[in-house]
Amino acid sequence: MAGIDDEILRGAEEDAQEVEYIMNYLPQEVKEKFCEDDIYYCIDVILDYFMSANPDSEGYYDIDLDELTDIVVGKAKQEKIGDWSHDDVFFIVQAELDYNEQLEDEQ
């Protein structure tokens, strides 16, 4: 059982590092509008987007950042999580993609 617990803990630590990265990426005036739970929510919606998208033959995704941002904004509003502006969430989407790109470059 310790293996599963360790794996869950490691995943939580990685998620916390990702949220910290995104919070540090955001301009101060945007950062003040979001709490960590909001960032976790945005990450989950972005992940759902990628889970339902189809990569090209080389494994790459054609990402329309505005469309993805609109999806996050719309879903948050629909689920009464937040009523955020497109411009503010766009920073989060960019930060999330930047974070994951850095992880890929490290591998």
C-alpha positions as semicolon CSV with decimal commas, in nm:
position;residue;x (nm);y (nm);z (nm)
1;M;0,000;0,000;0,000
2;A;0,283;0,241;0,066
3;G;0,355;0,242;-0,308
4;I;0,012;0,382;-0,393
5;D;0,030;0,636;-0,111
6;D;0,374;0,746;-0,230
7;E;0,246;0,779;-0,585
8;I;-0,051;0,991;-0,473
9;L;0,178;1,211;-0,265
10;R;0,419;1,252;-0,556
11;G;0,129;1,349;-0,784
12;A;0,003;1,604;-0,534
13;E;0,352;1,753;-0,504
14;E;0,384;1,777;-0,883
15;D;0,043;1,945;-0,904
16;A;0,145;2,193;-0,633
17;Q;0,464;2,277;-0,826
18;E;0,258;2,336;-1,139
19;V;0,018;2,569;-0,958
20;E;0,311;2,756;-0,804
21;Y;0,469;2,795;-1,149
22;I;0,146;2,932;-1,293
23;M;0,092;3,173;-1,003
24;N;0,448;3,305;-1,047
25;Y;0,389;3,342;-1,423
26;L;0,082;3,562;-1,382
27;P;0,104;3,940;-1,371
28;Q;0,028;4,072;-1,022
29;E;-0,310;4,221;-1,118
30;V;-0,420;3,885;-1,262
31;K;-0,272;3,682;-0,977
32;E;-0,490;3,874;-0,730
33;K;-0,806;3,752;-0,908
34;F;-0,734;3,379;-0,869
35;C;-0,677;3,150;-0,574
36;E;-0,491;2,821;-0,595
37;D;-0,818;2,627;-0,623
38;D;-0,910;2,837;-0,928
39;I;-0,579;2,745;-1,089
40;Y;-0,633;2,375;-1,013
41;Y;-0,976;2,405;-1,174
42;C;-0,831;2,565;-1,489
43;I;-0,565;2,294;-1,512
44;D;-0,835;2,026;-1,492
45;V;-1,038;2,187;-1,772
46;I;-0,727;2,220;-1,988
47;L;-0,641;1,855;-1,923
48;D;-0,996;1,753;-2,020
49;Y;-0,951;1,948;-2,344
50;F;-0,637;1,753;-2,430
51;M;-0,794;1,422;-2,332
52;S;-1,070;1,479;-2,587
53;A;-0,845;1,626;-2,861
54;N;-0,674;1,422;-3,126
55;P;-0,303;1,470;-3,190
56;D;-0,168;1,471;-3,544
57;S;0,028;1,178;-3,688
58;E;0,343;1,293;-3,507
59;G;0,168;1,324;-3,169
60;Y;0,136;1,704;-3,170
61;Y;-0,178;1,901;-3,094
62;D;-0,297;2,197;-3,298
63;I;-0,399;2,428;-3,016
64;D;-0,609;2,739;-3,062
65;L;-0,529;2,927;-2,741
66;D;-0,830;3,155;-2,776
67;E;-1,063;2,859;-2,820
68;L;-0,911;2,678;-2,523
69;T;-0,939;2,993;-2,313
70;D;-1,303;3,034;-2,414
71;I;-1,370;2,675;-2,308
72;V;-1,217;2,735;-1,963
73;V;-1,405;3,064;-1,918
74;G;-1,734;2,914;-2,037
75;K;-1,711;2,601;-1,825
76;A;-1,618;2,799;-1,513
77;K;-1,914;3,028;-1,566
78;Q;-2,150;2,738;-1,640
79;E;-2,039;2,550;-1,328
80;K;-2,050;2,870;-1,120
81;I;-1,681;2,840;-1,033
82;G;-1,592;3,189;-1,149
83;D;-1,685;3,466;-1,389
84;W;-1,341;3,534;-1,530
85;S;-1,237;3,743;-1,826
86;H;-1,091;3,588;-2,136
87;D;-0,776;3,798;-2,102
88;D;-0,709;3,685;-1,744
89;V;-0,762;3,316;-1,817
90;F;-0,549;3,346;-2,130
91;F;-0,248;3,405;-1,902
92;I;-0,328;3,082;-1,715
93;V;-0,360;2,884;-2,039
94;Q;-0,027;3,020;-2,161
95;A;0,141;2,942;-1,829
96;E;0,002;2,589;-1,824
97;L;0,126;2,517;-2,175
98;D;0,464;2,675;-2,098
99;Y;0,500;2,463;-1,785
100;N;0,428;2,142;-1,973
101;E;0,659;2,240;-2,257
102;Q;0,940;2,286;-2,004
103;L;0,869;1,940;-1,862
104;E;0,892;1,789;-2,209
105;D;1,220;1,969;-2,275
106;E;1,366;1,823;-1,953
107;Q;1,290;1,467;-2,064
